[in-house]
Amino acid sequence: MNLYHHMTMTLPRNILLLNKGFAWLAAVMIVLLTQKAASTSAVMACGVSVDPPASIQITDPGNLGYLTIQWAQPASLRNLTDCKLRYQLRYYDTYEERWRIIRTHKLSYSAQFDLEKPIKIRIVTLMKCTCTNGTEVQGEEADREYTPDLTGVEGSRIREFHCVFHGKEYMDCTWESGPVQPPNSQHYLYYWHREMDETKECPEYIILNEVRRGCRFPHQSLLEFTQFNMCVNGSSAAGSLRAAFFSLEVQNYVKPGAVSSLQMLETDELLRLDWVPPSGLVPDHCLEYEVESNVMMKDGKEKELRKLFEETSGDFQKDGESKFTCFRVRSKMSMYCADQGLWSDWSPTTCTASGEETQYIPSWHLLNMVLGITFVVFFILCLSLWILKKLCRKKDVIYTLYKQEINETFPTALSPIFQ
């Protein structure tokens, strides 16, 4: 039984389509039977035919699309001496829709494939010998293609699959049911990355109206900068649901938290914004910011401008014809930490004072205010210390006179108290 048939076989209701046993985790050999016609004549070098690699096979260890391509040295070249062989492998990456090329001396290579689409590989032998004067001779190319036999209830494959890695704290992957949803349907999600020994089921399903609509992954179950593979399939009374396969790198789906603190300072000619990076596990140096400004002009028109910043501050030139200006900020992962990212939600909006004229504090006036306040505080402090010192001295004089008067009035009874 091949991988595709096994993964879409019909199971009784309430039994996992891919049970914990995961029988298909055992290596399943897919022998590619379709071979396109090679070149009409063999490539000859040093009196031998430079044949393509032999016994080309693909092994599926059950890692949701991470397959191993294996081949053997061509029989025509096994007895050669003073020769170096290597192999050029081309395979079609259906995720990026382009051919990838690998050159290796090994007899195997592992790569990610979409198990819902045809698997296409082309491999050729490269030979360099003394008799070729150091020139690498390329033999004829072997071409293999395998089209999976997708089974399951027609139209039951899930749709609208989206993942969001919230602040690098947890990732939610959600989906919608297919257009055909048989009675008593139940979806299951399985995932794998390169540091896992085996495929595992979703750690926490997202339930909506008593139906599974997604999976939540805690930070500890994720691995960045490698393929994170997922399969969503299911079972129903009408039969198995069609499986859907996905592969992504989680760092490209980070959505930072919203900026919560946005401060603005006005000077003669500029509006300066300062903000604090959002909370979460995203390093500050991995964020870039977009600031949106909306200017309301005196003639009633609005002007919108967006600027990108790598720092947590930015300056905007003031418009003399404006009534007021409003700002808001959002962030996402920068190109230094991910190939792409999701924009955060916008911060709360901060605006300048409204009115016929834009209110601002001139820079020289602001400096004078700071100096003035500093001088007043210093003066009050000195005056307070001086008054306190005077009061202490006066208290000593009053106490001495009072003691003398008491001793004169009651010399016998109270005099021991005031000694």
N, C-alpha and C positions, 0 to 999 in steps of 0.2 A: 504494500500500500504506500503510495507516495505521500509527500508532505501535504500537498494541497487537498487531496482527497481526505486524508486523516483529519485535517483541521476543520473540515466542513461536514463531517459525518453527522448523521442524526443521532441525538441522544434523548433519553426520556426527560420529561419535565423535572425541574428542580435538581438536575445533575449537571455539574459544570461541563461545558463543552470541551474545555481543556482541563482535565481533572488534575489533582495534585500529583498524580503519578506521572503526568506529562510523558506518555509513552513516546511521543515524537521528539523528545529531547535526545533520545538515542540517535546516534548518527544514522541518517537516512541518505542513501546514495542516489542521487539523481543522475542517471546516465543520459547525456544529451544525444538524442538520436538523429536530430535534424542537422545535416551537414550540407552546406552549399558547395557547389562545385568549385574545386580549387583551380589553380592555373593549369593550362592544358599541357604544359611541359615542366618536368622537374628541373630545379636549379642544381647545377653541377659545379663542384669545386674540389680540387685536388683528387679528381677521379672518383668522387663519391657524390651521391645525391643528398642535398641538404633538405631533408624531409622535415615536416612540421612535427612538433612533439606528439608522442603517442599516449594512448589511454587517457584522454582528456575527460575529467569527471568533475562534478561539483558535489561537495559534501555539505549537508545541512545539519549542524549539531543542535538545532532547535533554538537559535538565538534571534528569532523573529526577523530574519533577512540577512544576518551577518553570515555569509557563506564562504566556504573555502574551495578555491579552484585548484585542482591537482592535475599533474601530467607526468609523463615519463620521457626519458631521453629517447630520441628516435633510434630505432635499431640500426639504421645505416651508419650511425656515427659513434657507436659504442666502442669500436676497436681502434679509433684514431688516437695517435700520439702527437705531442707537440701542438695540440689544438685547445683552444678555450671556447667553451660554449656558454651562451646566455640566451635568455628568452625575452621576447617583447610581447607583453600581454596588453590587449586593448579590451576594455569593457564599457558598455553603455550605462552611464549614470542617469537613471530615469528621474531622479530628484532634481538634478540640475540640467537635464536634457542635453548632455554632451558626452563625447567619448573621453575616457581617461586612459593614459598610457603609462605602463610600468615596465621597466627593464630590470631583470633580476637573474642571478645565477642559480637561484633556488628552483625547486620543483613544485612549489605551491605558493598561493597568495590568497589572502582573505580580504573581502570587500563587502560593502553594504549594497543590497539590492532590494527593490520594491517587489514583494512577492505577489503583487496583483498585476504586474506588467511583465512582458517578455524579458527573458534574460539573454543578453547578447554578448558573446565574447569572441575575440579573434586573437590567435596566438601564432607566433612565428619563431623559428630557430635562427639565431645569429651565431656565425662561426668565424673565428679568427685563428689562422694557422701560419706556420712558417712558410708553407707552400703558397699562401695567399699574399705573401710579402707584407704582413701586418694589416692587410685590409680586411674589414669585417664583412663577410658575405651573408646576405639575408636570404633565407630559403623561402619556400612557398608557405603561404598563410593558411591556417586551418580556421574555419568559420563555423561557430556553433550558435544555435538559437533554440531556446526552449520557451514555449508559451504555456503558462500554468492553466490548468483546467479548474476554473472557479466554480464552486458549487454553493448550495445554500438557497434559501427562498429568494426568488428574484425580487429585487427592489427592497430587500431588508437590510442592506448595508447602511451603516450610520452615515450621517452627513453633518456639516457644520462643526467639524472637529477643530477646537482651538485650545491652545495652552498659554497660560500666563504665569510667570515666575514672580510672585509678589515680593518685592524687596529682598529677594534671595532668601526668604524665610520659608516659603512653601510654594508649590506649583499646583494650580488647578487646571485640569484638562477636561473640557466639557464637550458634549455632542448632542445632536438631535437624532431621534429615531428615523429610520428610512421611511420612504413613502408607503411601504408595505410593512405593517406591524401585525404579525399573527397574534392570536389570543395567547395569553400566558407567556409572553416573551420575556426573556431575562438576558441582559447584557453582562459581559465579563471583560475586564481589561487585564492584560498581562504585559509585563515590561522586563527589559534586560539592558544592562550595560556591561562593559568589558571587565569590571571588577566583581561581577556576580558569577557565582558558580552555576546557577540555574535560573530559569525564568520564574518570576514570582507574580502573584495576583495583586491587584490594587490594594494598597494598605487601608484606604478609607474611601468608600464610594460617596458621591454627592447624590442625595436623594431629593427628587422633586415630584410632588404628588404621588409618592410611594413608588416612583419609577427611577431607576438608575440613570442619571443624566451626566455623570462625570466621575472623576477620580481626583482626590487630593493627595499629593506626595509631600511628606515632610522633607525638610532640607537634608536630613541624614540619608535619605533614600536616593538622592540625586547625585549625578557626577557630571561636572562641567568639562567642556572641550573634548568631548567624545560623543559618539553616536548613542543616543538614548532611544531605544526601540520599543514600540508599543503595538499591541494587537488588540482590537476590540471585536469580539465575536458574540455569539449568543445561542440560546436554545429556545424552542417553542414547541407547542403541541403539533404545529404543522411541519416541524423539522428544524434543522440548524439554520441559524441566520448567517448571512454572508459575512465573512471576515474582512476587516479593514486593517491595513498596516500603515504605521507611521514611524518616521525616524527623524529626530531633530537633535540639535545641540542646545541644551537648556539655557546657557548663558546668553543666547540670542533672543530669549523670550522674557527677559527681566523687565518688570514694570516697577520703577522706584515709587516710593511714597510721595505724596504731595508736599511741596514746600509750604511750611506753615507760618514762617516768620519773614515778612517782607517790609523793610524799612526804607523810607525815602527822605532825602535831604535836598532842599532847594538852595541854590546860590544864584548869583547874578545871571549866569548864562547857561547853567547846567542843572539837570535833575539827576542826582546820583542815587542808585538803588543798591541796597545790600540785603542779602538773604542768607539763611542758614540751610545747609544741605538737609535733605529729608532723612528721617529716621529709618532704620533697617540695617541690613547686613551688606549693602552695596558700599564699597570703599569710596571715599570722597573723590579720589583722583580718577575714578571710573565714570564720573558724571559729566555731561555737558548740559547746558541750559538754554532755553529759548525764552526770551522776554517779549511779550506782546504789549505794545503801547497803543492806546486809542486816544486821539486828540480831538476835542470838541472845539471847533473854530468859532470865532465871533460871528461869522456869517451863517452859522448853523450846520455847516458841513462837518463830516467826520473824516479823520485820517488814521489809517491803521498801519503799523510798522512792526515787523518781527526781526529780532536780531539774536544771533547765537553767541554764547559766551562759554568759556572754559573755567572761568573763575566765578566766585560767588558775589560779584558786584559788577556794575556797569553804569556808564554815563550816557545821558541823552541830551542832545542840544535842545534848549528851550525855543519855542516858537512864539514870537512876539504877537502873533495874531490869534493865539489860542485863549480860550476861556478856562479850560482845565484839561488835565491829562490823567488817564488811568492806566495802571500797569498790573500785569499778572505774570507769573513765572511757572514753567514746568521743566522737567528734566528727563533724560534717558541715558542709557549706557553709551559711552563714547566709543570711537573707533579703536581706541587703545586697549579696550577690554572685551569687545565683542564685535562681530561682523554687522550686527543690527541690534535693534532694541525697540521697546515699546515706550511711548511717551507716557509720563505720569499724568495724573489729573492736574488741572490748573490750581495754582495757589489762590487764596482769597485776593480780591482786587483792592489795590491801594490807589487813591486819587489825590491830586493836588486840591487846594482850596478852590471852591467855585466862586464866581463873581464876574463883574464886567472886566476886571483886570486880574491876571493870575497873581496870587499873593505869594510873596517869597521874602526871605530874609537875606539882605545883601551880605556878602562875605565880610566886608569891613565892619558892618554893624554887628554881625555875629561875634567877631573877635572882641569888639568893645564891650559887648554884653558879658562875655566870659571874664574879661579882665575886671569889669566893674563888680560883678558878683563876687569874685575872689577877694577884691579889696574890702568890700563890705563885711564879708565873713571874717576876714582877718582883724578888722577894726573892732567888731563886736566881741571877738574872742579876747583881744587885749584889754578892752574896757571891762569885761567881766572879771578878768583876773585882777585888775587894779582895784575894783570895788570890793572884791572878796578879801583882798589884803587889808584894805582900810577897815572893813568890818571886824576882822580878827583883832587888829590893834585896839580898836575902840572897845571891844568886848573885854579886853584885859584891864583897861582903865576903869570901866564901870564896875567890874568885879572887885577891884582893889578898894574903891571908895565905899562900896556896899559892905564889905567885910569890916572896914574900919568903923562904920556907923553902928553896926550890930554889936561889936565888942564894947563900944562906949555905952550903949544903952543897956545891955545885959552882960555885964562883965563876968559874972560868976557862973550862971547856968549854961550859956551857949558858947562861951569862949573856947572850950575844947573842940567844938565842931569846926571852927574857922581858924585853927592853928596852921 
